[in-house]
Amino acid sequence: MILTIDRLGHLGDGIARGPAGPVYIPGLLPGEEVEGTLDGDRLIDPRIVTPSADRKKPPCPHARTCGGCLMQHASDAFVTAWKEGIVKGALAGQGLDAPFRPTHTSPPNSRRRATLAARKTKGGALIGFHAHGSDLIIPVPNCHLLHPDLLATLPALEALTRAGGSRTTELALTITRSLAGPDVAVTGGKDLDATLRMDLARIAESHGLARLTWAGETVALRTAPMQRFGKALVAPPPGAFLQATPQGEAALLHAVTEAVGDAKRIADLFAGCGTFALPLAEKAELLAVEGDSAMTAALEKGWRATPGLKKVTTETRDLFRRPLEPDELRPFDAVVIDPPRAGAEAQFATLARSQVPVIAAVSCNPVTFARDAKTLVTAGWHLDWVQVIDQFRWSSHVELAARFSR
């Protein structure tokens, strides 16, 4: 059977019209003709008959097997248009439209944070990303996504897996590039005992890990794993949120800074460890609100250690259950809000009733962003512009920044 790909789904699968409904085929692009044996809503052993002009040879040797990247077979221009289309489609679903600024895409080998899967083997350790739609671990020694400093931690990760892993369970290894060296957090490993603690500490020392956290407990701290936010240096707690690439973070910060303009008092909601609050404090006073007390403590410590910043007040608060109310928002000239994937329905409802002149919104989920944007627009706000920030290159993940004004 020969099918023609009509469009891509949100997860990057090619979608064709089959005799009984949609057929989903990974690795295909719109306009391509593909031949294979139909099995339900899937095509077995697909063979491309007519390739798209947007098809390109994947730069990474692991692209066909690794599930870390889904779109290396497509041109950069195609991926950019596809991701912009996802955001525009989400907005259109809420009856919204907006001007779009040029998309910013992080370069290859720029990811400074990633979670790898690992399993102890008879001969050592297997470490990598899962294959697409599978639990199979694909080693990625020449990954084109990760920063070279992360790839350089593979010997340390292998040693950790051999020491604390097993052949029956899988470890999750979160590695973060810091100014002081690799920051590694491991879950799924053996329970800590005296012997394992000593082995892990030796591995951290011999491989130059800045910090090693095992099942939520810091077992080795050679030096604080600092991150720079503007002029400030911050040591995030283990597992704390961090933007995926420095280039993506810089693009988001530029968009947020432009959106808030000359605001003198800013509320930063879901502030994390200070990604936006600390750079903005170079010119404005900030209230930084975050639900995790360890992150607000790290933010405040970074602010106190940095001379020349304006006043930053931190508050630990669950903004899902206790959003800032309109009277609490009255003193501010602008709000920055960067919620998790679920969005911030309750907080946007109070923002809609507030008199804050400007909102700089950052989102990692176009669907919940569009839902929350609809709340503002219905209340009389204007969606001034949207910019896609593609930090997760070659994936289906979409991030964006936007400006709302009264």
Order of alpha helices (4+ residues) and beta strands (2+ residues): beta-beta-beta-beta-beta-alpha-beta-beta-beta-beta-alpha-alpha-beta-beta-alpha-beta-beta-beta-beta-alpha-beta-alpha-beta-alpha-beta-alpha-beta-alpha-beta-alpha-beta-beta
